[in-house]
Amino acid sequence: MGYTGPDGAVGRQAGPWSCWSEKPPDSSGGVVTRPFLTIAIISSVRRILSVSAQFSLEELSNEQFNHAIIELGAEGSLILIVAIALFLVSRREGG
């Protein structure tokens, strides 16, 4: 069944992008991952800054210090892994 849009484009009527003759910006059919990876990096950096600020404001016991160091290492590793994933996704998408 054909449909003519306001600008004269002809397409099907079902679905959010199917009413126009053009395909959506990401027409690969996959999920757009770049924004999620970027947000993950920002969140990890925010957590590292938060833990670092906690270091400077409070006296930490040995157990709390060890926990904070492990958390900083885990967050740093997560940033590295997500940055590599972001690089690979960018390379795959050609950008």
Secondary structure as GFF3:
##gff-version 3
##sequence-region A 1 95
A	DSSP	beta_strand	3	4	.	.	.	ID=ss1
A	DSSP	beta_strand	10	11	.	.	.	ID=ss2
A	DSSP	alpha_helix	34	57	.	.	.	ID=ss3
A	DSSP	alpha_helix	62	93	.	.	.	ID=ss4
###
